[in-house]
Amino acid sequence: MLIDTHCHLDFADFEEERDELVARAHSAGVGQMVTISTRVRKLPALLALTERYQSVFCSVGTHPNNAADELDVTADELVRLAEANEKVVAIGEAGLDYFYDTQKPEDQQTGFRRHIEAARRTQLPLVIHSRSADDDMAAILREETEKGAFPFILHCFSAGQALADAGVELGGFISFSGILTFPKSQELRDIARTVPMDRLLVETDAPYLAPKRWRGKRNEPSYVVNTAEVLADVKDVSFEEMAEITTANAFRCFSKMKKVV
């Protein structure tokens, strides 16, 4: 079994065929999915999906590209929402995105630190979005870890070796998406080769970033199989072994997530 640890099933891209999409995931061996929050105020829609599909879980948080819209969201609120719903198994996604010049860095950092506090208090994993912000991300993770450890995932990892090393050093998980399969991603595959087996996760980030086998199509959870195949090749293990490893890691990371298959 595989677990897609990061997708966005609430997005309009899937409106017409969610039932079929979830069924395709199950047929492909993807037994469970975590649909990730980008706005706290839209949590009810995510919870509705988790109620509709036994195999779907969710997070609660504010994407850094929405940071200014939810600066009123406190760590207390994040904790309350996470603890009130059994299917909320993570905090985030939150973090830093300096690639798009749409949000002030200080607003992103303020929101990010609130999410870190919520992850520390709940001990639910913080799903971290980091783009073009390696130095600041590593610095904040180190500073905040000194205040008290918290579980976290560097999701859709496409950064440099230094951030991967920092993430592993601080106890985090590194999650690889379809980017790992792209022909021009050799540097990323080289980084993946250095990540310990017990820190590896796979994801789609669907509907974005379909892996090589389906490049150009809308991504979906069933396609995480191709990412796992490439990761297995990178780590020189069988696909079956990689599926077993990443699934065990997912349940260890998302410790609140129940096994339903």
N, C-alpha and C positions, 0 to 999 in steps of 0.2 A: 504494500500500500504506500502511496505517496500522499503528502499533505501540501496543498497550496497555501502557504503561510501568509500570502498577501495578494488580495485581489479586491476589486471594487464592484461587487455585484449590484449595488444600488444605482450605478450609473445608467443613464438613459440608453446607452449602447446595447444594453441587455433587456430592455423593457419588453420586447416582443417574444422572447424565447428563454426566459429564465428556467422554466421547468426542463426544457430540452438541454440547456447548457449544463445544469446540475446532473442530469441523467448521463450526458456524454462524459462528464468528469468521472462519475462512478464507473462507467463502462471502461474507461481508460485506466482504472486503478487508483484514481485520486479519491480517497475515501472521505476526506474532510477538507474544509476550506475556511479561511479566516478573511472575512470581508472587512476592510479597513476604513475607519472613520476619517473624514477630511474636515468635517465641521461638527462640533458638539451639538449644535442646534438641530442637526439632522439625524441624531441618534435614533429617534422613534422609527424611522424608515429602516435602519439597519436591524433594529430589534424585530421588526415585523418579518424581515427576511429570515432571521434565525428561528423564528417561530414557525415559519412555513417549511423550512428545510432542517431536519434533525442534524444533518452533517455540516451545517454552516454556523460558524461562530463569528464574533465581531470584536472590535475595539471601540474606544471612545477617545476623541482628541481632535485637535485642530492642525491641519496641514500648514506648514510655514508660509505658503503662498496665500493663506487666508488669515494670517496672524492678526492683522489690524482689525478684522471684523469681529474677533472673539477675544479681545484683550480683557473683557469683563469676566471671562471664564477663569475661576480660581482653582487652585489645587484641591481645595475642599470640595468643590463641585465635582471635579473629576473623580475624586475618591468616592464620593457619595454615589455617583452614577455607576461606577464600576462595581461597587459592592452591592448595589441594589438589584443587579441583574446577573443571573448565573451564566448567561451566554456571553457576557462581556469578559474576554479573557486577556485583554491587553490595553495599554494606554497608547494614544497616538493615532495617526502618525503625526509627529511633531519633529522639529529640527531646524535646519538652516538651509536656505536655497538662495545663493548669491548669483545664480545663473540668470534668473529672471529679475529684472529691476522693478518689481511691483510692490515690495514690502520693505520697510525700513529694517536694517539689520538689528537695531535695538529692539524693535517690536518682536521680531522673530526670536531673539535671544530671551526676552522676557517670557514669552509663551513657552519656549523650550524648557526653561528652568522650572516653570510651574508644572509642566508635564513630568519632568524628572522627579520633582518632589512627590507627585502623585504615584509614580512608579516605585519610589523608595518606600512610601507608606503602605502601599498595597502589596508590594513585591510581585506585581504583574509586570510582564516585560514591556518596556517602552519601545515602540516601533519608530525608528529614527530615519528621517529623510535628510540626506546630506548631499548637496550638490554645489560644487565650486566653493566649498567652505571647509576644506580639510583641516587647516591650521586652527581656525576658531572652534571647529567641532572637537578636535582632539583636546584642545585646551579646556573647553567647558566640561567634557567628560572626565578629564583628570581632576579638575577642581571640584566638581560635584561628587565624584566618587570618594574624595577625601572627607566629605561630610557624612558619608554613609553609602554603602554599596546599593546598587539597584540593577535589576536585570534589564538587558536591552538587546536590540537587534539593529545592526546596520543594514537596512533593507535595500534591495535592488542595488547591491554594491557595485559601484563603478568608479570608485575613488582610487587613490594611490596606495602603495605598499605601506607607507607610514601610518595611515589611518587604519588600515587593516590590522597592523601590528598593535596599535594602541587599543583597538577594540578587543582583540584577543587578550592582551595583557590585562585589561580591566574586567575581563570576565564576560564579554559580550559574545553574541552570535553574529555570523556573517551570512547574509542571505543573498543568493545569486538568482538572477532573473534570466530572461531570454537573451540579454546582452552578452552573456557568457558564450553563447553559441555563434555570435556574429563572426564572420571571417576576419574582421579587423580587430578583434578583441583578444589577440594573443597575450598582450600585457596583462589583461584581466585574468586570463587562464593561468598565467604564471603566478599571479597573486593567489588565486584559488589553490594552487598546488602547495602553498605555504600554510594554509589555514588548517589547524588541527581537525581531525575527523569529527570530534565531539562538539565542534562549533559551527558546523555547516547546516544551512537550511536552503530550501529551494522555494521559489515563488514565481508567479506570472506577472504581477502588477497589472493584470488584465483590467481594462481592455487595451492597455498599451504594451508595446515591446514584444510582439510575438516572436518566438525563437525562429532560428534559421529555417527549419522545416516548413514553417507557415509564414515566413516573412512577407509582409505586405498585407496580411489579413488582420482582422480584429482579433486580439488575443483572448483566450478564455482558459479557465482552470485546467482543462484536459491537456493543454499544451505544455504544462509543466513537465510532462514526461520527457520531452526533448532536452530540456535544461538538465534534468537528472541524468540522462544518457551521456551528455557531454561532460558533466561534472564527474561521472564515474570514469570516463576515459581519462580525464585530467588527473584523477587520483589513482588511476591504474587498479580499479576494482570493477567487479561486475555491476551491471545495472541493478540486479536484485540486491546486492549488498549495499549499494548506495541508497536504494529506496528504504532498506531497513535502517540504515544509519540516520538518514535525514528525518525519517518518521519518528524514530526514538528521540532524536534531538528536539523535534518539534513538541513532543509531549513533555519533555523535560523543561523546555523553555516556556511553553504555554501551560504551566502546571495546573491551571484551573480548567483547562479544556478536557472534557471527558471523551473517552474513546467510544464511538457510537457504531462502528462497523465491526 
